[in-house]
Amino acid sequence: MNASNGVLISAVLGALLTMANGAYAQVPSALADLIGARGSSGETQMEARGYQFIKANTVRGEKWAFWWSSQQRECVQVATSDGRYSAIQTVPAANCGQSGHQGAATYSHQDEERAASPSLTLICYGEGRKPSVESRSGYRWNSRRDRYESIDEVTTSKEGFDAEVQVEISGQRGRIHLTGALVAPIHSGDNNHWWNLDDLQVSSDRITGRYALNGLNRPKVDIDRRSGRIHIDGIEHFRGECDEGSWADSHRRF
């Protein structure tokens, strides 16, 4: 993928989001002014505003850090790209080790359920192909008539493209974020280019599901958890590789 395109996509998409109980991330208004701040200055401001650093992951040169505010009862995730805060998002308290009912981190039956039901946030880079229609006009030599004749024709082909995909899984619920040519000109059912994953199946080795891009196109998503490869097959086709940032099982990517 073109490096400049990758930086632009990361800046537009911002931090990886984590979905839980159907609550999607929002930008906290009290921290919105920190977007664009240098990382060191941003950390100083986060602490000054009552947030405690919890943990961080780095994927392909971009850092995602979690911060917890006991006063606000709020967990936020901050993305740092090229040394500056590129996005700040509110995420579920569980990402900061909070049960949602106690000020300190606790382990509960909900934690056991989360351990049994996978919670993943993946970022996937790759290439795809989509149908392309080209209209051409001009002149063509007609050897039978020994002269040039005007033409006006339409040809179809397959066009290649680079794209980034994000996938979020929480238990048996999931959603997918599309970019670039993966978003059809005519689409529906999305929330800022996030689509819910239907028919979701999550096993130790594979994640599969579908999303309704529009009434005629319901691409299938297939992710191999051992190799990290993702396949999306609909009218457009996409092949890529996913990262989570870190994983404990040495026999699989996530």
N, C-alpha and C positions, 0 to 999 in steps of 0.2 A: 504494500500500500504506500502511496506517495506520502513522504514524511510530513509535508506541510498540510496535506489533507487530514492526517492523523491528529496533528496538533489542533487544527480548527475544529474537528469533530469533538475532541476531548473538551475543548473550551466551551463549545455549545452545549454539550450534554452534561458537563460538570461531573459531579461525584457520582459514584455508583450508589443507587438507592436500595433500601431494604424494605420489603413489604411484609406486614403482619396484620392479621385481623382486618384486612381490607383497607387499612389506613395508609394512604400514600404520603410521601414526604412533601414538606412545604419549606419555603425559605423563611426562617424566623426574622421578623421585622427588626428586632433589636440588634441583629448581627449583620443585616444586609449591607451596612456601610463598610464592612470589612472585606467584601469581595474586591479583589484587586490589590489588597494590602500585601506587603512582603511577609513571608512566612514568619520571621522572627518577631516583627511588629504585631502580626496577627495573634501569635501565641501570647504575647504580653497582654494584649487587649482581651483575649478570651479569659485569661486568669483574672484580670482586673474586673471583669463583668461576672465573676462568680462561677466560671466553668472549670472543671477539673479534667485534665488529660487522662484518658483511659487506655487507648491502644491505637496502633496504626498499622496499615499494610501498604506496600508499594507494588504497583503493577506497571510494567513497561515505562518506568520513569515517572509515573504519577503517584503521588502519596495521598491516601485517604486516612484521616485521623478521626477518632471518636472522642467527644467531649461530653461530660455530664454536669448538669446544673441541679444541685439539690434544692435550691430555692425555687427554680422554675419547674422542677420535676420534668426535665427535658434532656433528651439525648440528641446531639447534633453530629453530623458527619461533615468534615471539611476536606475539600479536595485542593491539593497544592500542585500547580503545574508551572514549570519554569520559575520556581522560587516565589510564586505569588498565589494567594488564595483565589481559586477559579470558581468555586461554588461552595455554598453552605446550605445543608439540608437538615430538616428535622426528621429523625428516624425513631422507630420504636425503642422504648427504654431497655428492652432486652439486649440490644446491641451494646449498651454500656454496662451490662451485667446487673441490671435492675429488674426486679420482679414486677414493678409497676405499683407496688403497695408499700414498700419499705424504702427508707432513705439509703440504707446500705445494701450492698449486693447480697442477695440470699439465694439459696438453692431450694426450689420448690417442685411440686408435681408438674407445674408448667415447664420447668427446665427439663424434667425427665421426658415430657412429651416432645419438646423441641429436639432433644437428643435422639429420640426415636424417629421423629419426622424431620427430614433434612431441611436446613435453611441455607440457601446458597445465593450468592450474588456473583454473576459471571460477566466478564467482558470478552467479546469475541471479535477478532479481526479476520478479514478474508476477502475473497473475490467472488463475484457472481456474474451471471449472464441473464439478460432480459431481452424480450422481443423488441425489435427496432423497425420502424417504418421510415423510409426515405423517399421523398418526392424529388424527381429530377426533371429538368427541362433543358432544352438546347437543340443541337443539331447532330445528326448522324448520317454518315455516308451510305447511300443506297447504291450498291454496285450494279443492280439490275437496271436501275433508271439512270445510272451514271450522274448522280447529283446528291447534294446534301438535302436532308429533309428534317423538318422540326419534329421534336419528340417531347412528350410529356408523360412520364411513367412513374409508377410507385413500386418500390421494391421492398421486400421484407428480409430481415437478417437477425442475427443475435449480436447484442452489444455487450462488451465486458465492462465491469465497474468494480471499484473498491468500496467497502462499506464496513461499518462497525455495528455490532449487535450487542445488546445487554439483555440478560435473562435473570429474573429473580424467582426463586422458589421458596415458599414457606409452607412446610407440610405438604398437603395435596393441592395447594393453590399456587398459581404462577402467572407471570406476565412477561412480555417481551417488548423491548424498545428497538425500533428500526430507524435507520438513517439512509440518506441518499436515495439511490435508485430502487432500494427495497420498498420504499413507500410509493405505491402506485399513484398516478395523478388523480384518479378517482378512488377514494377510500372512505371508510366509515367505521364506526364502532371503537374509535381510539380515544385516548386521553393524552394529548400532547405526544402523539406517536407511540404510546404504550398500548398494547393489545393484551387482553386476557388470554391465557392459554387454556383451551378446552381439551377434553379427553386426556388430561395430564396423567402420565404414568411415570413414577419415579422408582427406580430400583437401585441396587448397589452399583450396577454397571452402566445403566442407561437412563436417559430422560427423554420422553417423547410427548408430543402434544400437537395441537393445531390452533391456529388463530384465524379469525375471519377478517381478512383484509378488505373485502367487499363481498357483495352477494354472489359473485362468480369465482372468487379466488380464496380458497381456504388452505394455505400452505401448511405442510407438515414439517415439524421441527424434530430432529433426531440428534441427540448429543451423546457421544460415547465418553463416559466418565473416566475410562482408563487412558485413552489416547488424548482426550481433550478436544476431539474434532466435533464440529457441528455441521449438519446438513439441513438446509431449508429447501424444500421442493414445492413449488407452486407454479404460477405462470413465470415468475422469476426463480432462478436457482442460485443458491449461495453455498459456498464451502469455506470454512474458516477454522480457527483454533481459539480455544477459550482459556482464560486464566482466572483464578480466584484470588491470587495473591500469595496464598500459602495453603498447604494441605498436610495432614498428618499421615495419611495412608500412603506408604511408599509405592504401593502397587497400582495406584490410580491417581489421576490428576486432581480430582475433587470428589 
